[in-house]
Amino acid sequence: MAGLYKKLFAALLARGDAHQDEVYGERKRRLFADLHGTVLEIGPGTGLNLPYYPEGVRWVGVEPNPHMHRYVKEKAAALGRQVELVTGSAQRLEVGSESVDALVSTLVLCSVPDLDATLTEIRRVLKPGGRFYFIEHVAAPEGTTLRRAQHFVKPLWRVLADGCHPDRETGRALEKAGFADVQYEAFDVETPFVIVRPHIMGTATKA
C-alpha cells in the first residue's frame, strides 16, 4: 500500500509542475543565481528546480521516493544536463562531510520526520562557508486564526500530503541550528490551500 501511495503521489506532483513554476519560478531564479560547484538537493521531487540552476553546476539529488526518479531523469534529459540521483533520506545523507558547495531544499523541510536532525546533516555535508538555499512553507504567526487552522488540520494533512507539517516553525529551527548566518524573507503565495500560504526564502551559511 505504501508503494502505491508513493507512486500516486509522484504522479499527482508531476501534474502540478506548471503551476509550481508560475508560483515560485521568479523567486528560484533570484535565489539560485549564484549557485556553483557541487550542489546537493534534498527531496528534488520531479526535478522542478533543474531549469533554474546555472550552467556548470554539478547536481546531486537525494530523493526518498523512487517513483520520482523517472521524472527527474526525463527533465534532465530534456535540458541536456547530467545528474546524479540516489534514493536516500535527508536525515542520513550518504555524502561525505564538508563535501558540497551548496545544498538546496524547496518545500521539503515541512515533511522530514526530524527537522533538527536534517539541519544537522545539512551543516555536516556543507563545506566551510557553504550555503543552504531554501524556499519553504511555514507556520503562520502564533495566535492567528490561520495558525490554529494549521494545527487543527495537521493530522489529516500529514496523511494526504506525504507527511507535511503545515505548522512547522522552520525559520526558528534554522536560526537555532548552528549556522553562522541565516537570512530569509517572508512571503505568502496565492494558493487555494490557505494553510500553506506563509513561506520563507533565503540562505543559511556554514561557518
ZADREN-158094 format. One line per 8 residues: their letters; for each residue x, y, z of C-alpha. Coordinates in pm, 1 decimal, always signed. Each point is the difference from the previous one (the first is absolute). Last residue first. Layout:
A	X Y Z; ...
***
This chain:
AKTATGMI	+3093.6 +2898.2 +945.2; -286.7 -151.1 -198.5; -232.8 +245.8 -170.6; -380.2 -12.9 +6.5; -185.7 +138.8 -300.7; -339.1 +143.1 -83.6; -367.0 -54.2 -67.8; -286.1 -19.8 +249.7
HPRVIVFP	-361.3 -91.2 -59.6; -352.7 +57.2 +137.7; -266.8 -131.4 -243.2; -4.3 -361.6 +115.2; -322.6 +7.2 +204.7; -183.5 +187.2 -275.1; +3.2 -289.5 -245.0; -163.1 +191.5 -287.7
TEVDFAEY	+343.3 +145.9 -72.2; +136.7 +349.9 -46.0; +333.0 +5.1 +177.9; +93.3 +190.8 +313.9; +340.0 +150.0 +78.2; +264.5 +2.3 +270.9; +360.9 +89.6 -71.3; +306.9 -190.9 +108.0
QVDAFGAK	+355.1 +38.1 +129.0; +176.6 -245.0 +228.8; +366.8 +50.3 +89.3; +257.8 -214.4 +177.5; -229.5 -302.2 -1.5; -47.7 -179.3 +332.7; -354.3 -134.8 -39.7; -178.5 +255.1 +220.3
ELARGTER	-81.4 +252.1 -274.5; -95.4 -283.0 -232.0; -247.7 -137.7 +254.4; -161.6 +343.4 +36.4; -45.8 +25.9 -375.2; -138.4 -352.5 -22.8; -280.0 +51.7 +249.5; -212.7 -293.3 -123.4
DPHCGDAL	-375.1 +69.6 -6.0; -82.5 -162.6 -337.1; +183.1 -323.4 +90.9; +25.3 -206.1 -321.7; +20.9 -378.9 +34.9; -76.7 -90.0 -361.0; -274.0 +256.8 -60.1; -323.9 -190.7 +63.9
VRWLPKVF	+105.6 -175.3 +319.6; +182.0 +302.4 +141.8; -297.3 +218.9 -91.2; -237.7 -217.7 +204.5; +203.5 +32.2 +320.3; +92.0 +365.0 -72.5; -354.7 +132.4 -50.5; -38.0 +150.8 +347.9
HQARRLTT	+356.2 +132.8 +28.7; -20.3 +180.7 -332.3; -342.6 +139.5 +91.2; +134.8 +135.5 +329.4; +286.4 +166.1 -185.3; -244.5 +145.3 -252.8; -215.3 +148.5 +275.2; +304.2 +178.9 +134.9
GEPAAVHE	+142.6 -42.2 +348.8; +347.1 -100.7 -115.8; +98.4 +126.2 -343.4; -68.1 -241.9 -288.8; +213.1 -312.2 -10.5; +224.2 -54.5 -301.9; +20.1 -61.1 -373.4; +356.1 -45.5 -114.0
IFYFRGGP	+241.0 +148.5 -252.8; +359.8 -83.0 +86.9; +365.7 +48.2 -87.9; +259.6 -146.4 +239.4; +337.1 +162.4 -46.4; +362.5 -103.6 +15.6; +249.4 +208.3 +200.4; +165.6 -314.7 +130.6
KLVRRIET	-112.4 -281.4 -233.0; -353.9 -123.7 +51.4; -51.9 -368.1 +85.7; -17.8 +44.1 +377.7; -213.2 +314.1 -3.8; -266.7 -175.8 -204.4; +17.7 -305.1 +224.6; -65.4 +215.1 +307.4
LTADLDPV	-291.1 +164.8 -179.9; -148.8 -343.9 -69.4; +40.9 -111.4 +361.3; -178.8 +315.0 +118.3; -286.2 -51.9 -246.2; -73.3 -361.4 +96.5; -271.6 -170.9 -206.0; +68.6 +212.4 -311.8
SCLVLTSV	-328.5 +135.5 -138.0; +9.6 +375.2 +51.4; +370.2 +3.1 -83.4; -75.6 -89.2 -362.0; -174.0 +294.1 -166.5; +322.0 +103.0 -174.4; +334.2 -122.0 +134.7; +341.4 +75.5 -146.4
LADVSESG	+351.5 -74.3 +126.3; +310.7 +186.5 -103.8; +372.7 -52.3 -41.7; -8.3 -370.3 +82.9; +255.6 -229.5 +167.9; +36.7 +129.5 +354.5; -89.2 -342.9 +142.4; -40.5 -274.9 -256.6
VELRQASG	-338.5 -80.9 -148.2; -238.0 -286.6 +71.6; -238.0 +244.7 +167.9; -169.9 -119.1 +315.5; -283.6 +233.9 +94.5; -56.0 +106.1 -360.6; -73.9 -363.4 -81.5; +101.5 -198.4 -305.1
TVLEVQRG	-66.3 -113.5 -353.4; +272.6 +127.0 -229.3; +25.6 +236.4 -295.2; +310.8 +128.4 -174.0; -85.5 +236.8 -283.1; +140.1 +88.6 -341.6; -196.7 +273.0 -172.0; -124.1 +18.6 -357.8
LAAAKEKV	-313.7 +185.0 +111.2; -237.0 -263.6 -140.8; +221.2 -273.2 +145.8; -5.8 +164.2 +343.4; -378.1 +32.1 -11.0; -40.9 -368.3 -92.3; +248.0 -105.6 +268.9; -185.6 +193.4 +269.7
YRHMHPNP	-334.7 -143.8 -109.2; +146.1 -351.8 +2.7; +129.8 +48.0 +351.8; -324.7 +104.6 +165.2; -117.5 -361.2 +37.7; +309.5 -68.5 +211.4; -138.6 +220.3 +281.5; +288.7 +81.9 +236.3
EVGVWRVG	+164.8 +249.4 -239.5; +364.3 +101.1 +48.7; +113.4 +202.4 -301.4; +352.6 +87.8 -112.0; +53.7 +284.7 -245.1; +341.2 +113.4 -127.8; -60.4 +360.9 -99.4; +149.4 +103.4 -331.7
EPYYPLNL	-300.4 +191.0 -127.0; -198.9 +181.0 +268.1; -286.2 -189.2 +168.8; -355.3 +117.4 -69.5; -96.0 -268.3 -253.0; +78.9 -274.4 +255.9; -228.0 +130.3 +274.2; -309.0 -197.4 -99.8
GTGPGIEL	+181.6 -332.9 +6.3; -308.5 -213.3 +68.6; +65.9 -11.3 +373.3; +335.5 +164.7 +72.8; -17.7 -122.1 +361.9; +347.4 +111.1 +103.2; +208.4 +186.4 -255.9; +378.9 -22.3 +14.2
VTGHLDAF	+192.1 +260.1 -199.1; +362.5 -54.7 -100.4; +159.8 +310.6 -149.0; -210.5 +309.8 -49.4; -323.7 +165.6 +109.7; -4.0 +378.2 -44.8; -336.3 +36.4 -175.6; -183.2 -255.4 +217.7
LRRKREGY	-203.4 +245.3 +209.2; -94.9 +240.2 -279.0; -96.3 -263.3 -253.0; -178.0 -194.3 +274.1; -206.0 +305.4 +95.1; -102.9 +49.4 -361.2; -114.9 -361.0 -35.8; -189.5 -41.5 +327.9
VEDQHADG	-369.8 +41.3 -80.3; +2.7 -40.5 -376.6; +250.0 -286.1 +13.6; -209.9 -176.7 +262.2; -307.5 +33.3 -221.0; +180.7 -163.7 -290.9; +126.0 -286.8 +218.7; -340.1 -88.7 +145.6
RALLAAFL	-51.9 -316.5 -202.4; +341.4 -124.6 +112.8; -110.6 +17.3 +363.6; -302.7 -216.8 -74.6; +216.5 -264.8 -168.1; +249.5 -1.8 +288.0; -280.7 -28.2 +254.9; -151.2 -293.6 -188.0
KKYLGAM	+329.8 -188.6 -2.3; +60.5 +77.2 +367.8; -350.5 -116.0 +92.3; +42.7 -321.4 -200.3; +327.3 -74.8 +178.7; -158.8 +59.7 +340.8; -283.6 -240.7 -85.4
***
